Amino acid sequence: MDKHKVLVFGDKTFGKHILSIRSDIFDVTFQRFPEEWGSHKRAANYSLIILDYCVFEMGGSIHREEQEIFEKELFEALDKGATICFLHYDEEVPKLDQYNSKLDHMDEDSLNKLLQWQIGLRFLYHLSVKPSKIDRPIHWGKLKRTEFKNYFDKWGSSKNIFSHYGESKFDDIIYHVSDLALGFLENFSKGMLIYLPCQRSFSNLDELANLFKTLIDNLITYVTRIRTELPDFAKEPFFEEETKIYCELKEMEQKVQNIKDALRPYYTAKALAFTSEYELQKLIPKFLNDEFEIPTLQNETYNEDFWLLDSDSKKIAICETKSYVKGFSKSGVYDIFNHREHYKLDESFPAVLFVNVNLNAAGWKQKLSPIAPQDYQVATSNNVLVVRIEDLLFMWDAFKKNKITKEEIIKILTTNKGWLYFKLDRTFEIKQ
């Protein structure tokens, strides 16, 4: 089997050291620029060409003549069916011109300046694609093409995002945030242009070699698959029997989606049991408000504190959230006791301590470990009611099944002390 011939072009793409990569499916050439420009082979000799978005700008110097020559070589390679991959990370973008709607509000003078030395932009200009930039790199987005998962997990970050203007659309989106693409494909002549985010360091040669081996493997897999895929219009049913099967499939997909939608609230609720303290401080009051319609008020003095309110917005209980990697700690009881004193409240004023325990549990059995008697007895003696997140979830399940009312829940939380032990069978007891 003939191997894929791959060119990785320019010091700005891979650094100043020739990397060593072995593969059974491709042969790769790392061509330095500008040092090896005089001996380079034409780009059309390769089926895959990888280069930096502005590979011809180096240290403030622009190699215009070489860029124009290589650009022509890339057009030749595309006409022979090659794939060209531009890597971007922190590229300068055109300034804003609010009046220039023709170019999606890109300043034309700024655009023309960048076109002189950004070879990646020169192709985008032909495709009506607008580059933009944000202050910080995007490390997480939605990966639509799983062929690139290994690459994106490690190196798929950039400060640049891209959008189409006019009536055109991306031929394929690889990686995106909302409707903005970080990685995408455009068909061009008989070949393909691919733009990918790439956060890399040139100091670790082994890591750099791993980056390019992974990238080349992923690109070859992706290009092979996409060339054998049907165009979108051909995926629509064409034959009579195909149409019947297609309709059945759509019905089944809708049923599956409905089931997923029905499961989503349970996943959201269970996620509370694995949320650490800072996030939990925001989510518990929201959960009580959204799911039980119990009004809450976040405290301004202590982030972990909040209040339960009655229908007249009167404070009826002080609450606190705590998280523990392992088991319950009595320190949480003492904290909410001290906070109650801080607000000059009587010791009889209801206090509820919501705790997320055993965050490192390996299974539900360990996660549901009971509060020890000596611990809930401390809560009892300090007039504090301890509620594990799991107790809250079981109470939520009982509420959804109309086994308990909102009024009963408020009464449980404001008139008891010790440990509210709620069970999966929707029953509960107060451990004192």
Secondary structure, 3 states (H helix, E strand, C coil): CCCEEEEEECHHHHCCCCCCCCCCCEEEEEECCCCCHHHCCCHHHCCEEEEECCCCEECCEECHHHHHHHHHHHHHHHHCCCEEEEEECCCCCCCECCCCHHHCCECHHHHHHHHCCCHHHHHHHHHCEEEEEEEEEECCCEECCHHHHHHHHHHCCEEEEEEECCCCCCCEEEEEECCEEEEEEEEECCEEEEEEECCCCCCCHHHHHHHHHHHHHHHHHHHHHHHCCCCHHHHCCCCHHHHHHHHHHHHHHHHHHHHHHHHHHHHHHHHHHHCCHHHHHHHHHHHHHHHHCCCEEECCCCCCEEEEECCCCCEEEEEEEEECCCCCCCHHHHHHHHHHHHCCCCCCCCEEEEEECCCCCCCHHHHCCCCCHHHHHHHHHCCCEEEEHHHHHHHHHHHHCCCCCHHHHHHHHHHCCEEEEECCCCCEEEEC
